[in-house]
Amino acid sequence: MLTAVYTRVSTGVQAAEGHSLAVQREQCIHYALALGASQADIRVYEEAGASGEDMDRPALLALLDEARRGTIARVIIKHPDRLSRNVADKAMIVRELQQCGVELHFVDVPNWDQSDEAVLLFHIISSIAEYELRQIRRRTLSGKLRAAKGGQYMPTGIDPYGYRYENGKLVIVDSEAAVVRMMYRWYAYEQLSLRAIAKRLDALGVPTKTRLSKNWSHATVGHILANPMYTGTWYFNRRTTRKALRLARRVPGLKRSNRRIVVGWRQPSDWICIPVPRIVDSDLAEAVNARRRSRARARTAKAKRHLLGGYLTCSICHQTWYSAASDNGKGTTQRWYRRPPEAVKQTPRCPYRCKRVPAAAIEQVVWRELVHRIMKSQVWDDVWAHLSGSAILGDDSGAADDLRLMAEQLATIEAAKGRLATLYAYGDLDMNTYTVRKREAEIRWHALREQVCRRCIAKRTEAMERKAEREKIEAWLLADGDVDPGERRAWVEAVIDRVELDARGESVHLTVRSRFEL
C-alpha cells in the first residue's frame, strides 16, 4: 500500500513564507518515514499554482482516484490549509478519504482526529484559514475597484462575444458583432425563443467564442441579450457571485467547471459604469428589453439551509423537531422549526401545542452561545498557541532568542567593566588606558541596551497586534451574516450534542448540550 504526500502552493510568494513545495515535501516525507513507510512506497502529488478554494486540482483529483482504487493507505499533508481553504470542501475530502479507509495525517496538526477537542481544534484552524483567504480576496477586490473607477476595463477569463481585449481596451470583432445583431433582431422582431435562436445558430454553423463546444446554448443566448455591454455600457461591481456547486464524486466523462453563478445584486449606487464600444443601437436594444420584460417571471427559489437540522429536540417529550421552509408569495422564504406531525386520532406525545418557531431567531441565539463557549474554553487558547508559530500570525521565537543573547552580552560587558576596575585598582592599568577602555565598554553597553529596548517595544507592539487580530476574528465569528453556513454547520456538528427547546409559554427557552466539556 502506498503513502501519498500532497503539497500545494497558490503562488510563488508562498515560498518566502515557508510553504514552498520543497519545504512541504521534505517535512511530509520525513513524517512518513517516522510512521514506518518506506521510501519506495511514498508517492508525491504536487500542486503548483493551485488556489486553496478550488476543488478542481489535477493532483488532488488523481490522489482521490487512487484512494478509491484502494491503493493508498495514508495521506500526509503539512497543514490543513494546504488541503483546502474552504471548510465545506475540506470536510468533503476528509469524508471521502475516510470512506476509502485512508488515514489522513497533518504534520502541523498531529492526532487531529484522536479526540473531540482535537476535531474542534481542526475545524477552528480551518475556519481561520478561510478567514485569511477572505481577507486576501477583499484586498484584491479593493485594487480592482480602484482600477475600475479609473475607467479601466477588468478583463475576464474569456473575452465577451463580439469583443477582443487588446492593449487594455475592448475592441469590436466585426464577424462576431454581426452575429450579435442577428440574435437581437431574431428575438425582437421574429419572436424566436432562446432555444430557437441557439438552434438556428447551430444550423448556420456559427462557431462559439471558445470553440470548445460545437453547439450554442439557450443560456448563452439569453446572457448576450441581457448584457448592457452591447449597448455601450459595461458595469463592474454589479453582482455578487459564488462558485458553482461541485460534485462530491468525480463522474467519468463529466467536465468540471470553475464558473461562478450570480447570487445577488448590489445597490445601483455601488455599480461602476465603464463605456465600451457599442454593437447594438438603442432602438433594437429597447425592442429586446420590452419583450424580455413581458416574459419576465419572478424567481423565488431560495437556499433553504437550517443550522440546527437534526439537533433541535423538545425538552418535554424529547422528539426531534423538523426543519421547514415556505414561500410567502412575495419573493421571500420563511424558515421554521416545527414539531413532528401526529395523526388526527393519535394520542399526542407532547401535551403542549408548541407547533413551530422561527428558524433565524433560534439559530442566532444558538450560534452566539456556541461561539462564546468556544472562546472561553481551553481549546480556543490552544488554537492561538498553535497559530503563534504559523505563517498567519508570525513566529516570535526568533525575537525571544535575540533578547536572550542581548541580555547575555550586556552581562558580559558589565563583567568586563568590573575586571577593568580591578586591574586599575591593582596598578596593572594606567589612568589613560583604564579611561579609554571603560568608555569603549560603556558605549557598547548603551548601544546594546538601546537595541534591547527597541526589540522589547517591537515585541509589545506585536503582542498588541496579535490581540487585535484575535479580537477581530472573534468579532467576525459573532457576526451572523459573515460566516458561511457550511462553516457554522461544521462547528455545530463538532461541538453540539443537542439543543433542547421549551416553548410552553410566551417565550422560548433553549438549553445547548455539548458533546464534551469545553
NUTIPA-754261 format. One record per residue (C-alpha): residue number from 1; residue in one letter; x, y, z. Coordinates in nm, 3 decimals, always signed. Example, Ala and Ser with C-alpha at 12.3 -4.5 7.8 and 13.67 -1.06 7.14 Angstrom:
{1; A; {+1.230; -0.450; +0.780}} {2; S; {+1.367; -0.106; +0.714}} 
# end
This chain:
{1; M; {+0.000; +0.000; +0.000}} {2; L; {+0.120; +0.350; -0.087}} {3; T; {+0.174; +0.652; +0.135}} {4; A; {+0.065; +0.966; -0.051}} {5; V; {+0.225; +1.305; +0.015}} {6; Y; {+0.020; +1.604; -0.104}} {7; T; {+0.177; +1.951; -0.140}} {8; R; {+0.028; +2.272; -0.277}} {9; V; {+0.118; +2.637; -0.329}} {10; S; {-0.105; +2.907; -0.474}} {11; T; {+0.169; +3.146; -0.589}} {12; G; {+0.545; +3.179; -0.582}} {13; V; {+0.514; +3.426; -0.295}} {14; Q; {+0.437; +3.143; -0.055}} {15; A; {+0.790; +3.009; -0.096}} {16; A; {+0.908; +3.301; +0.117}} {17; E; {+0.652; +3.215; +0.384}} {18; G; {+0.775; +2.862; +0.447}} {19; H; {+0.511; +2.699; +0.230}} {20; S; {+0.727; +2.615; -0.074}} {21; L; {+0.677; +2.278; -0.239}} {22; A; {+1.027; +2.168; -0.140}} {23; V; {+0.972; +2.252; +0.229}} {24; Q; {+0.633; +2.079; +0.235}} {25; R; {+0.767; +1.774; +0.052}} {26; E; {+1.068; +1.738; +0.282}} {27; Q; {+0.865; +1.766; +0.604}} {28; C; {+0.592; +1.530; +0.482}} {29; I; {+0.839; +1.264; +0.365}} {30; H; {+1.023; +1.285; +0.698}} {31; Y; {+0.687; +1.241; +0.876}} {32; A; {+0.601; +0.943; +0.654}} {33; L; {+0.932; +0.773; +0.728}} {34; A; {+0.871; +0.827; +1.100}} {35; L; {+0.538; +0.645; +1.062}} {36; G; {+0.721; +0.344; +0.919}} {37; A; {+0.667; +0.400; +0.546}} {38; S; {+0.947; +0.300; +0.311}} {39; Q; {+1.090; +0.545; +0.059}} {40; A; {+0.979; +0.322; -0.229}} {41; D; {+0.615; +0.330; -0.112}} {42; I; {+0.594; +0.711; -0.094}} {43; R; {+0.421; +0.884; -0.386}} {44; V; {+0.423; +1.265; -0.405}} {45; Y; {+0.131; +1.463; -0.551}} {46; E; {+0.235; +1.825; -0.612}} {47; E; {+0.011; +2.119; -0.699}} {48; A; {+0.192; +2.435; -0.815}} {49; G; {-0.014; +2.749; -0.861}} {50; A; {-0.345; +2.598; -0.745}} {51; S; {-0.586; +2.800; -0.530}} {52; G; {-0.695; +2.652; -0.199}} {53; E; {-1.056; +2.750; -0.268}} {54; D; {-1.080; +2.521; -0.573}} {55; M; {-1.160; +2.151; -0.575}} {56; D; {-1.065; +2.115; -0.942}} {57; R; {-0.695; +2.043; -0.890}} {58; P; {-0.537; +1.772; -1.108}} {59; A; {-0.306; +1.630; -0.841}} {60; L; {-0.582; +1.625; -0.577}} {61; L; {-0.824; +1.452; -0.815}} {62; A; {-0.557; +1.196; -0.908}} {63; L; {-0.495; +1.129; -0.538}} {64; L; {-0.867; +1.078; -0.472}} {65; D; {-0.892; +0.843; -0.771}} {66; E; {-0.608; +0.631; -0.631}} {67; A; {-0.773; +0.631; -0.289}} {68; R; {-1.096; +0.497; -0.441}} {69; R; {-0.898; +0.218; -0.608}} {70; G; {-0.772; +0.113; -0.264}} {71; T; {-0.401; +0.157; -0.339}} {72; I; {-0.335; +0.429; -0.077}} {73; A; {-0.309; +0.354; +0.294}} {74; R; {-0.241; +0.703; +0.425}} {75; V; {-0.219; +1.064; +0.307}} {76; I; {+0.025; +1.311; +0.464}} {77; I; {-0.015; +1.691; +0.429}} {78; K; {+0.180; +1.967; +0.600}} {79; H; {-0.113; +2.182; +0.716}} {80; P; {-0.494; +2.167; +0.678}} {81; D; {-0.497; +2.482; +0.463}} {82; R; {-0.281; +2.302; +0.205}} {83; L; {-0.569; +2.056; +0.155}} {84; S; {-0.830; +2.330; +0.112}} {85; R; {-0.914; +2.674; +0.248}} {86; N; {-1.286; +2.608; +0.215}} {87; V; {-1.437; +2.436; +0.518}} {88; A; {-1.711; +2.256; +0.323}} {89; D; {-1.467; +2.129; +0.058}} {90; K; {-1.223; +2.017; +0.326}} {91; A; {-1.492; +1.824; +0.511}} {92; M; {-1.598; +1.658; +0.185}} {93; I; {-1.239; +1.548; +0.106}} {94; V; {-1.182; +1.418; +0.459}} {95; R; {-1.509; +1.222; +0.446}} {96; E; {-1.415; +1.079; +0.105}} {97; L; {-1.077; +0.958; +0.232}} {98; Q; {-1.230; +0.810; +0.547}} {99; Q; {-1.486; +0.618; +0.340}} {100; C; {-1.196; +0.473; +0.140}} {101; G; {-1.024; +0.362; +0.461}} {102; V; {-0.736; +0.608; +0.415}} {103; E; {-0.559; +0.758; +0.718}} {104; L; {-0.515; +1.136; +0.700}} {105; H; {-0.216; +1.298; +0.875}} {106; F; {-0.123; +1.665; +0.908}} {107; V; {+0.237; +1.742; +1.002}} {108; D; {+0.145; +2.068; +1.177}} {109; V; {-0.168; +1.925; +1.348}} {110; P; {-0.081; +1.571; +1.462}} {111; N; {-0.352; +1.350; +1.615}} {112; W; {-0.617; +1.585; +1.479}} {113; D; {-0.888; +1.316; +1.489}} {114; Q; {-0.796; +1.140; +1.813}} {115; S; {-1.040; +1.329; +2.039}} {116; D; {-1.343; +1.557; +2.020}} {117; E; {-1.129; +1.851; +2.132}} {118; A; {-0.876; +1.782; +1.856}} {119; V; {-1.152; +1.767; +1.593}} {120; L; {-1.285; +2.101; +1.717}} {121; L; {-0.932; +2.244; +1.701}} {122; F; {-0.911; +2.123; +1.340}} {123; H; {-1.239; +2.298; +1.249}} {124; I; {-1.130; +2.624; +1.415}} {125; I; {-0.795; +2.627; +1.234}} {126; S; {-0.976; +2.556; +0.907}} {127; S; {-1.219; +2.844; +0.967}} {128; I; {-0.936; +3.088; +1.039}} {129; A; {-0.761; +2.975; +0.720}} {130; E; {-1.078; +3.057; +0.526}} {131; Y; {-1.096; +3.393; +0.707}} {132; E; {-0.742; +3.466; +0.586}} {133; L; {-0.847; +3.377; +0.230}} {134; R; {-1.140; +3.618; +0.254}} {135; Q; {-0.902; +3.894; +0.366}} {136; I; {-0.687; +3.829; +0.057}} {137; R; {-0.997; +3.842; -0.164}} {138; R; {-1.104; +4.170; -0.004}} {139; R; {-0.767; +4.333; -0.072}} {140; T; {-0.769; +4.206; -0.431}} {141; L; {-1.120; +4.339; -0.487}} {142; S; {-1.018; +4.680; -0.349}} {143; G; {-0.744; +4.702; -0.611}} {144; K; {-0.987; +4.609; -0.888}} {145; L; {-1.238; +4.868; -0.767}} {146; R; {-0.976; +5.143; -0.780}} {147; A; {-0.879; +5.045; -1.134}} {148; A; {-1.244; +5.027; -1.248}} {149; K; {-1.322; +5.370; -1.101}} {150; G; {-1.035; +5.498; -1.311}} {151; G; {-1.217; +5.377; -1.623}} {152; Q; {-1.014; +5.061; -1.680}} {153; Y; {-1.193; +4.754; -1.814}} {154; M; {-1.121; +4.448; -1.599}} {155; P; {-1.062; +4.151; -1.831}} {156; T; {-1.225; +3.817; -1.758}} {157; G; {-1.102; +3.470; -1.840}} {158; I; {-1.276; +3.471; -2.179}} {159; D; {-1.339; +3.784; -2.386}} {160; P; {-1.709; +3.873; -2.427}} {161; Y; {-1.861; +3.751; -2.753}} {162; G; {-1.825; +4.027; -3.011}} {163; Y; {-1.518; +4.181; -2.847}} {164; R; {-1.146; +4.127; -2.809}} {165; Y; {-0.933; +4.259; -2.522}} {166; E; {-0.641; +4.446; -2.674}} {167; N; {-0.392; +4.693; -2.518}} {168; G; {-0.605; +4.741; -2.207}} {169; K; {-0.927; +4.808; -2.402}} {170; L; {-1.214; +4.622; -2.569}} {171; V; {-1.226; +4.633; -2.948}} {172; I; {-1.510; +4.502; -3.165}} {173; V; {-1.470; +4.179; -3.362}} {174; D; {-1.676; +4.254; -3.674}} {175; S; {-1.772; +3.895; -3.759}} {176; E; {-1.898; +3.826; -3.406}} {177; A; {-2.069; +4.167; -3.379}} {178; A; {-2.279; +4.081; -3.686}} {179; V; {-2.394; +3.760; -3.514}} {180; V; {-2.492; +3.956; -3.202}} {181; R; {-2.709; +4.193; -3.408}} {182; M; {-2.876; +3.893; -3.576}} {183; M; {-2.963; +3.744; -3.236}} {184; Y; {-3.117; +4.072; -3.123}} {185; R; {-3.327; +4.100; -3.443}} {186; W; {-3.443; +3.737; -3.427}} {187; Y; {-3.556; +3.778; -3.067}} {188; A; {-3.719; +4.123; -3.100}} {189; Y; {-3.875; +4.109; -3.448}} {190; E; {-3.911; +3.739; -3.537}} {191; Q; {-4.017; +3.649; -3.182}} {192; L; {-3.786; +3.347; -3.170}} {193; S; {-3.727; +3.181; -2.835}} {194; L; {-3.379; +3.149; -2.688}} {195; R; {-3.363; +2.780; -2.780}} {196; A; {-3.479; +2.854; -3.135}} {197; I; {-3.205; +3.114; -3.174}} {198; A; {-2.945; +2.867; -3.048}} {199; K; {-3.066; +2.601; -3.294}} {200; R; {-3.058; +2.848; -3.584}} {201; L; {-2.700; +2.947; -3.500}} {202; D; {-2.603; +2.580; -3.495}} {203; A; {-2.774; +2.523; -3.830}} {204; L; {-2.581; +2.815; -3.980}} {205; G; {-2.255; +2.674; -3.844}} {206; V; {-2.173; +2.984; -3.636}} {207; P; {-1.882; +2.898; -3.402}} {208; T; {-1.897; +2.976; -3.032}} {209; K; {-1.645; +3.207; -2.868}} {210; T; {-1.418; +2.938; -2.727}} {211; R; {-1.494; +2.679; -2.998}} {212; L; {-1.472; +2.417; -2.723}} {213; S; {-1.841; +2.347; -2.778}} {214; K; {-1.988; +2.298; -3.124}} {215; N; {-2.338; +2.395; -3.011}} {216; W; {-2.489; +2.714; -2.879}} {217; S; {-2.696; +2.700; -2.561}} {218; H; {-3.008; +2.900; -2.481}} {219; A; {-2.837; +3.024; -2.163}} {220; T; {-2.555; +3.182; -2.365}} {221; V; {-2.805; +3.347; -2.598}} {222; G; {-3.003; +3.482; -2.303}} {223; H; {-2.688; +3.623; -2.144}} {224; I; {-2.597; +3.809; -2.464}} {225; L; {-2.947; +3.956; -2.499}} {226; A; {-2.948; +4.076; -2.137}} {227; N; {-2.596; +4.218; -2.132}} {228; P; {-2.589; +4.604; -2.139}} {229; M; {-2.231; +4.586; -2.269}} {230; Y; {-2.367; +4.554; -2.623}} {231; T; {-2.540; +4.891; -2.591}} {232; G; {-2.216; +5.063; -2.486}} {233; T; {-2.203; +5.032; -2.106}} {234; W; {-2.013; +4.777; -1.902}} {235; Y; {-2.087; +4.755; -1.531}} {236; F; {-1.836; +4.648; -1.270}} {237; N; {-1.924; +4.557; -0.910}} {238; R; {-2.288; +4.499; -1.007}} {239; R; {-2.340; +4.139; -0.898}} {240; T; {-2.241; +3.917; -0.609}} {241; T; {-2.135; +3.570; -0.715}} {242; R; {-2.018; +3.241; -0.576}} {243; K; {-1.861; +2.936; -0.728}} {244; A; {-2.095; +2.680; -0.875}} {245; L; {-2.151; +2.379; -0.655}} {246; R; {-1.920; +2.090; -0.730}} {247; L; {-1.982; +1.718; -0.727}} {248; A; {-1.864; +1.519; -0.427}} {249; R; {-1.751; +1.237; -0.657}} {250; R; {-1.587; +1.252; -0.994}} {251; V; {-1.814; +1.135; -1.272}} {252; P; {-1.635; +0.987; -1.577}} {253; G; {-1.682; +1.198; -1.887}} {254; L; {-1.816; +1.499; -1.695}} {255; K; {-1.604; +1.811; -1.727}} {256; R; {-1.557; +2.007; -1.407}} {257; S; {-1.605; +2.381; -1.415}} {258; N; {-1.472; +2.681; -1.223}} {259; R; {-1.761; +2.902; -1.331}} {260; R; {-1.935; +3.135; -1.089}} {261; I; {-2.308; +3.188; -1.054}} {262; V; {-2.492; +3.506; -0.958}} {263; V; {-2.641; +3.501; -0.607}} {264; G; {-2.740; +3.865; -0.568}} {265; W; {-2.725; +4.223; -0.692}} {266; R; {-2.564; +4.523; -0.527}} {267; Q; {-2.727; +4.862; -0.494}} {268; P; {-2.714; +5.067; -0.819}} {269; S; {-2.515; +5.334; -0.633}} {270; D; {-2.232; +5.080; -0.596}} {271; W; {-2.215; +4.999; -0.967}} {272; I; {-1.920; +5.133; -1.167}} {273; C; {-2.007; +5.227; -1.528}} {274; I; {-1.735; +5.200; -1.791}} {275; P; {-1.807; +5.299; -2.154}} {276; V; {-1.722; +5.037; -2.419}} {277; P; {-1.774; +5.028; -2.798}} {278; R; {-2.142; +4.984; -2.888}} {279; I; {-2.258; +4.692; -3.106}} {280; V; {-2.641; +4.724; -3.088}} {281; D; {-2.830; +5.051; -3.143}} {282; S; {-3.074; +5.185; -2.883}} {283; D; {-3.398; +5.107; -3.075}} {284; L; {-3.309; +4.741; -3.127}} {285; A; {-3.195; +4.703; -2.766}} {286; E; {-3.519; +4.859; -2.637}} {287; A; {-3.728; +4.620; -2.850}} {288; V; {-3.542; +4.324; -2.697}} {289; N; {-3.582; +4.460; -2.344}} {290; A; {-3.955; +4.519; -2.396}} {291; R; {-4.007; +4.156; -2.493}} {292; R; {-3.790; +4.033; -2.205}} {293; R; {-3.991; +4.240; -1.956}} {294; S; {-4.316; +4.097; -2.087}} {295; R; {-4.187; +3.743; -2.036}} {296; A; {-4.018; +3.805; -1.706}} {297; R; {-4.107; +3.564; -1.429}} {298; A; {-4.038; +3.602; -1.062}} {299; R; {-3.775; +3.362; -0.939}} {300; T; {-3.823; +3.294; -0.573}} {301; A; {-3.603; +2.990; -0.531}} {302; K; {-3.402; +3.038; -0.214}} {303; A; {-3.144; +2.824; -0.045}} {304; K; {-3.323; +2.657; +0.247}} {305; R; {-3.043; +2.584; +0.489}} {306; H; {-3.103; +2.505; +0.854}} {307; L; {-2.820; +2.530; +1.104}} {308; L; {-2.984; +2.307; +1.367}} {309; G; {-3.149; +2.046; +1.146}} {310; G; {-3.149; +1.718; +1.342}} {311; Y; {-3.021; +1.882; +1.663}} {312; L; {-3.329; +2.062; +1.796}} {313; T; {-3.534; +1.850; +2.040}} {314; C; {-3.827; +1.914; +2.271}} {315; S; {-3.718; +1.925; +2.634}} {316; I; {-4.057; +1.779; +2.739}} {317; C; {-4.123; +1.488; +2.501}} {318; H; {-3.767; +1.461; +2.358}} {319; Q; {-3.888; +1.449; +1.997}} {320; T; {-3.653; +1.586; +1.732}} {321; W; {-3.803; +1.886; +1.557}} {322; Y; {-3.820; +1.910; +1.178}} {323; S; {-3.685; +2.194; +0.965}} {324; A; {-3.924; +2.352; +0.715}} {325; A; {-3.944; +2.644; +0.475}} {326; S; {-4.226; +2.813; +0.288}} {327; D; {-4.253; +3.087; +0.025}} {328; N; {-4.486; +3.371; +0.118}} {329; G; {-4.560; +3.455; -0.245}} {330; K; {-4.373; +3.787; -0.225}} {331; G; {-4.033; +3.659; -0.326}} {332; T; {-3.906; +3.577; +0.024}} {333; T; {-3.874; +3.249; +0.211}} {334; Q; {-3.969; +3.189; +0.573}} {335; R; {-3.782; +2.915; +0.758}} {336; W; {-3.917; +2.732; +1.062}} {337; Y; {-3.852; +2.451; +1.303}} {338; R; {-4.167; +2.251; +1.381}} {339; R; {-4.262; +1.955; +1.591}} {340; P; {-4.315; +1.616; +1.420}} {341; P; {-4.663; +1.574; +1.269}} {342; E; {-4.912; +1.349; +1.450}} {343; A; {-5.211; +1.160; +1.316}} {344; V; {-5.553; +1.306; +1.394}} {345; K; {-5.660; +1.018; +1.619}} {346; Q; {-5.314; +0.963; +1.765}} {347; T; {-5.261; +1.046; +2.132}} {348; P; {-5.028; +1.348; +2.137}} {349; R; {-4.682; +1.262; +2.269}} {350; C; {-4.642; +1.617; +2.395}} {351; P; {-4.931; +1.781; +2.585}} {352; Y; {-4.818; +2.130; +2.481}} {353; R; {-4.919; +2.273; +2.143}} {354; C; {-4.585; +2.432; +2.055}} {355; K; {-4.612; +2.377; +1.681}} {356; R; {-4.333; +2.583; +1.527}} {357; V; {-4.075; +2.855; +1.595}} {358; P; {-3.889; +3.090; +1.355}} {359; A; {-3.557; +2.939; +1.248}} {360; A; {-3.349; +3.257; +1.217}} {361; A; {-3.403; +3.371; +1.577}} {362; I; {-3.327; +3.025; +1.722}} {363; E; {-3.015; +2.983; +1.509}} {364; Q; {-2.879; +3.326; +1.600}} {365; V; {-2.905; +3.258; +1.974}} {366; V; {-2.751; +2.910; +1.950}} {367; W; {-2.464; +3.023; +1.724}} {368; R; {-2.365; +3.307; +1.956}} {369; E; {-2.383; +3.079; +2.259}} {370; L; {-2.165; +2.825; +2.078}} {371; V; {-1.904; +3.085; +1.982}} {372; H; {-1.897; +3.231; +2.335}} {373; R; {-1.843; +2.887; +2.486}} {374; I; {-1.560; +2.806; +2.248}} {375; M; {-1.390; +3.142; +2.306}} {376; K; {-1.392; +3.085; +2.682}} {377; S; {-1.254; +2.731; +2.651}} {378; Q; {-0.903; +2.590; +2.661}} {379; V; {-0.949; +2.476; +2.301}} {380; W; {-0.961; +2.839; +2.182}} {381; D; {-0.639; +2.920; +2.372}} {382; D; {-0.479; +2.610; +2.219}} {383; V; {-0.570; +2.738; +1.874}} {384; W; {-0.383; +3.063; +1.932}} {385; A; {-0.092; +2.881; +2.089}} {386; H; {-0.075; +2.672; +1.771}} {387; L; {-0.114; +2.970; +1.538}} {388; S; {+0.152; +3.177; +1.720}} {389; G; {+0.412; +2.981; +1.527}} {390; S; {+0.228; +2.972; +1.194}} {391; A; {+0.253; +3.192; +0.889}} {392; I; {-0.081; +3.354; +0.977}} {393; L; {+0.043; +3.533; +1.291}} {394; G; {+0.420; +3.501; +1.261}} {395; D; {+0.679; +3.333; +1.482}} {396; D; {+0.825; +3.526; +1.781}} {397; S; {+1.072; +3.254; +1.887}} {398; G; {+1.350; +3.436; +1.697}} {399; A; {+1.282; +3.760; +1.887}} {400; A; {+1.298; +3.575; +2.219}} {401; D; {+1.634; +3.421; +2.124}} {402; D; {+1.769; +3.763; +2.024}} {403; L; {+1.664; +3.918; +2.356}} {404; R; {+1.824; +3.631; +2.547}} {405; L; {+2.150; +3.675; +2.354}} {406; M; {+2.149; +4.052; +2.409}} {407; A; {+2.098; +4.002; +2.783}} {408; E; {+2.398; +3.770; +2.792}} {409; Q; {+2.608; +4.027; +2.603}} {410; L; {+2.507; +4.301; +2.850}} {411; A; {+2.615; +4.079; +3.138}} {412; T; {+2.948; +4.014; +2.962}} {413; I; {+3.012; +4.389; +2.919}} {414; E; {+2.929; +4.451; +3.287}} {415; A; {+3.176; +4.180; +3.387}} {416; A; {+3.444; +4.334; +3.161}} {417; K; {+3.393; +4.673; +3.325}} {418; G; {+3.440; +4.508; +3.663}} {419; R; {+3.764; +4.344; +3.553}} {420; L; {+3.895; +4.679; +3.424}} {421; A; {+3.825; +4.841; +3.760}} {422; T; {+4.012; +4.559; +3.937}} {423; L; {+4.316; +4.589; +3.707}} {424; Y; {+4.325; +4.966; +3.759}} {425; A; {+4.297; +4.928; +4.136}} {426; Y; {+4.596; +4.690; +4.146}} {427; G; {+4.803; +4.919; +3.923}} {428; D; {+4.806; +4.691; +3.619}} {429; L; {+4.648; +4.966; +3.405}} {430; D; {+4.739; +5.333; +3.391}} {431; M; {+4.476; +5.605; +3.414}} {432; N; {+4.456; +5.682; +3.040}} {433; T; {+4.426; +5.314; +2.935}} {434; Y; {+4.163; +5.249; +3.200}} {435; T; {+3.960; +5.556; +3.097}} {436; V; {+3.967; +5.466; +2.723}} {437; R; {+3.871; +5.101; +2.775}} {438; K; {+3.599; +5.189; +3.023}} {439; R; {+3.447; +5.441; +2.783}} {440; E; {+3.455; +5.184; +2.497}} {441; A; {+3.275; +4.932; +2.719}} {442; E; {+3.013; +5.190; +2.819}} {443; I; {+2.950; +5.283; +2.453}} {444; R; {+2.895; +4.916; +2.364}} {445; W; {+2.671; +4.874; +2.670}} {446; H; {+2.449; +5.174; +2.584}} {447; A; {+2.423; +5.073; +2.216}} {448; L; {+2.324; +4.719; +2.310}} {449; R; {+2.082; +4.848; +2.572}} {450; E; {+1.914; +5.064; +2.307}} {451; Q; {+1.875; +4.757; +2.082}} {452; V; {+1.717; +4.565; +2.370}} {453; C; {+1.468; +4.847; +2.431}} {454; R; {+1.375; +4.861; +2.063}} {455; R; {+1.320; +4.485; +2.048}} {456; C; {+1.108; +4.491; +2.365}} {457; I; {+0.892; +4.770; +2.223}} {458; A; {+0.856; +4.580; +1.896}} {459; K; {+0.759; +4.265; +2.085}} {460; R; {+0.495; +4.450; +2.288}} {461; T; {+0.362; +4.609; +1.968}} {462; E; {+0.343; +4.267; +1.803}} {463; A; {+0.158; +4.125; +2.105}} {464; M; {-0.093; +4.410; +2.081}} {465; E; {-0.137; +4.345; +1.709}} {466; R; {-0.199; +3.975; +1.778}} {467; K; {-0.453; +4.064; +2.043}} {468; A; {-0.627; +4.297; +1.798}} {469; E; {-0.623; +4.024; +1.530}} {470; R; {-0.776; +3.777; +1.776}} {471; E; {-1.049; +4.024; +1.871}} {472; K; {-1.111; +4.090; +1.500}} {473; I; {-1.154; +3.719; +1.426}} {474; E; {-1.381; +3.675; +1.730}} {475; A; {-1.597; +3.966; +1.612}} {476; W; {-1.609; +3.810; +1.265}} {477; L; {-1.730; +3.480; +1.412}} {478; L; {-2.002; +3.655; +1.611}} {479; A; {-2.126; +3.846; +1.305}} {480; D; {-2.405; +3.616; +1.189}} {481; G; {-2.406; +3.720; +0.826}} {482; D; {-2.028; +3.688; +0.768}} {483; V; {-1.973; +3.320; +0.847}} {484; D; {-2.058; +3.073; +0.574}} {485; P; {-2.349; +2.839; +0.665}} {486; G; {-2.131; +2.539; +0.584}} {487; E; {-1.870; +2.657; +0.836}} {488; R; {-2.129; +2.713; +1.107}} {489; R; {-2.283; +2.372; +1.045}} {490; A; {-1.938; +2.209; +1.076}} {491; W; {-1.890; +2.374; +1.416}} {492; V; {-2.234; +2.260; +1.533}} {493; E; {-2.161; +1.901; +1.429}} {494; A; {-1.823; +1.908; +1.606}} {495; V; {-1.945; +2.052; +1.939}} {496; I; {-2.320; +2.024; +1.995}} {497; D; {-2.493; +1.705; +2.103}} {498; R; {-2.843; +1.854; +2.101}} {499; V; {-3.034; +2.175; +2.163}} {500; E; {-3.331; +2.133; +2.398}} {501; L; {-3.626; +2.361; +2.333}} {502; D; {-3.901; +2.455; +2.577}} {503; A; {-4.176; +2.653; +2.402}} {504; R; {-4.456; +2.607; +2.654}} {505; G; {-4.501; +2.974; +2.739}} {506; E; {-4.487; +3.303; +2.554}} {507; S; {-4.107; +3.285; +2.531}} {508; V; {-3.882; +3.005; +2.407}} {509; H; {-3.613; +2.863; +2.637}} {510; L; {-3.309; +2.690; +2.488}} {511; T; {-3.051; +2.463; +2.650}} {512; V; {-2.738; +2.380; +2.449}} {513; R; {-2.585; +2.041; +2.535}} {514; S; {-2.222; +1.994; +2.424}} {515; R; {-2.075; +1.662; +2.316}} {516; F; {-1.787; +1.715; +2.559}} {517; E; {-1.675; +1.954; +2.831}} {518; L; {-1.526; +2.274; +2.689}} 
# end
